[in-house]
Every structure is written in structure tokens, then in C-alpha cells.
Amino acid sequence: MSPAHWLPAALPMPAARDALLALGALVLMRMAPRLGMWLYALVALPGTLMHELAHFVVALLLRAQPEFPSLVPTRMQGGWRMGSVAFRAGPVRAAPIALAPLLLFPLAWWWAVAIMPRFTWPWLAAAAWIAGALLSACLPSPADLRLARPALLALAVLALLAAGFWFATRHASP
């Protein structure tokens, strides 16, 4: 069975109401820091928890000896750190750990498609908040991107070399 058979013919789309509510919740969460850091930390807590758990689970799977996630906001030079997971891994294993929050996007999509339509007000607002938190959490932080950068650059160079080799072998003169 080919991988094409694993996927539906068309990706299910969230209802317009649910998509707008989830995006609205995301926008409100992104504006929440203007109301104060501790209020923002509370509003962002479900997303922060999922973001840090994504790092933790992937680090655990890659045997990077992760420490349990911290969810206590910490003031850093130039801003706040909402949570963290410490682990021990070289650059090759660090990249998937750093990019693990990207795995939350399918979860956010599934939540918007399969769960949100089941709710009516006021529970729909809570479901939209969770969807917005998942969307916000699926974005790697600047620290995550810095950690993944060496492996991503190496991967980009390998991809360019492979593409060049493929192009050269496909279009070589006989």
C-alpha cells in the first residue's frame, strides 16, 4: 500500500466559524502580553504546556535525558521565557527536539476540525482558546530556532547537493 492511500483524498477543513474563532483566540493571545506578563502567562499556559511537553517527549524518545519541563515564567535579557526543557544532545539530536513543537500543528488542525464543531457557547469559546493556544504553541521559539540552526543549515546544504546531483544526472548529455 502506497503512502498516498494513508491520506484522505481531501484534507478536512475546519468550519469557517471554528477557523475564525481559533484565529481570533490566537490573535488575542498574541496581544495578551500588553495586559501584563502574569496574565499572559495564565492565558498562554495550555499552549506553553503543550510546547514544552513536545520538547520533552521528543527528547525522551531520542534519549537526550530531558529534565521535566519548567512552566514558571522567567525574566530574561530582552524578554520573558515562558517555559523550558533542559536536555543533553548533540546538534543532530537537538534539531528534532528543538523543532518538536511543529508537531502540534496537526493536533491544532484536528481539534479545529473534529472537536470544535461539537461545542456551542460558552464551551465553544473554551474550545477556541485551546485551538488558539495549540496554534501559538506550534511555532518554535527563537531559542528553538537557534538550537536547530546548525542541523537545518547542514540539511539545506545536503538538499542542494542532492538536487544538483539529480539535475546533473537527469539533464546530462549522452
N, C-alpha and C positions, 0 to 999 in steps of 0.2 A: 504494500500500500504506500503510495507516494505521500509526501508531506502535504500536498495540495488537498488530499482527502481529509486531513485533520481539521482544516479550517472551514467555516461556513462559507457558502457562496458569496454572501454579502455580510460585512461586519454589521452587527446590530447597532443601531443608532439610538442614543437617548432621546426621549420625547423633548420637544422644544422647551416646554415648561421646565423640565428637570435640568436640561442643559443650562438654561438661563439662570435658574436658581443656584446651581452648583458654581457657575462662573461668578454670579453675584456674591456668593459666600466667599469665593476666592478673593475677589476684589476687596470686600470688607475686611478680610483677614490681613491683606496686604496694607490696608490703611490703618489697622488697629494700633500699630506702634505709636501713632500720633496721640493716642489716648493714654499712653503710659506703658512702660515696659512690662509691668507685672500684669496688667490687664491683657496685654498682647500675649504674654506667656500662657495665661489661662485659656485664652481663645485658641491659641495655636497648639495647646497640649496634645490633642489627639493626633495631629499631624506630626508633631515632634516625636511623640512616642513611636509612631509607625516608621518614621525616618530612621531613628536610632535603632529600632528593632531590625530593620532591613540590614543596616551595617552589621549588627550583632549576629544575625542568623547566617549571613554570607561569610563573615569572619569565622564563625563556628564551623561551617561546612568546609572552609579552606584550612582549618586547623591553625588559625592565626592567634590562638589563645586570647580571645577577646575578654575584656572585663565587662561586667554588667553595665548597661547604659546609665549615664547620669542624665537626669532631666531637670536639673537645677540650673536656671539661667545664670551665667557668669559674665561679668563685665570684662570685656577685652579691649585692648587698644583699638580704637576705631569702631566699636560697637559692642554687641552682645552675642554670646554663644548660647543658644537655647538648649543644647544637649550635646553629649559626646559619647563615643565608644573608643576606648583605648584597645589596641591590639598590636601584635608583633608579626610583621610580614615584610618581605622584600617588595620591591616595586612591581613585580609581576603579580603577586597575590594581592597587593594593596589596591591595584586598579579596580578589579571587580568589587572589592569591599567598598571602595570609595564611591563607585557608581551604583551600588546596590539600591539606593532609593528610586532609581529609574524603574525598578520592578514594581513599584507602587502604582504606576500609571494604568496597567491593565486592571488592577484592583479598583481604582477610582472609576474607570470606564464601566466595569461590571457593576459596581454599586449604583452608578447613574442609570444603567440600562435595566438591571434586574431588581434592584431593591427600591429605589426612589419611587417608581410608579405605584407601589403598593401603599404608599402613605398619603394621608390627607392632612390638612392643617390641624393642629400645630406640629404634629410629628414630622411633616414634610420639611419644615424649617430645620429640624434637628438632622434629618437625613441629608439635606443640602449642606449643612455645616460640615458633616462628616465627609461628603464628597469634595467640598472645597478644601478641607484640611488634607485629604489624600492628594489632591491635585497640587497643593502647595508643597507637600512633603516629598513629592516625587522628583522635585528639582534638586540636583546636587548643590551643596553649598559651595562658596568659593574655596573653603578649605578642602572639600572633597575633590574639587577640580584640580587644585594644586597637587594633591596627593596622586591623582590619576594621570596627570600630565605626562610624566616620562613614558609610561606604558602606552598612552594614546599616541604620542609622537612616534614611538617605535612602530606601533601598529600602522600608522599612516604611512611611514616610510616603506614598510613591507607591502602594504596595499599598492602603493605607487610602483614599486619594483615588480610586483606580480602583474599589475595592469600593463606595464611596459613590456614585460616578457610575453604576455598574452597577445598584445598588439603586434609585437615584432614577429611572433610565430604565425599569426593569422595573416599578416599582410606582407610577409617576406616574398621576394621574387623567386620563382622556381628556377 
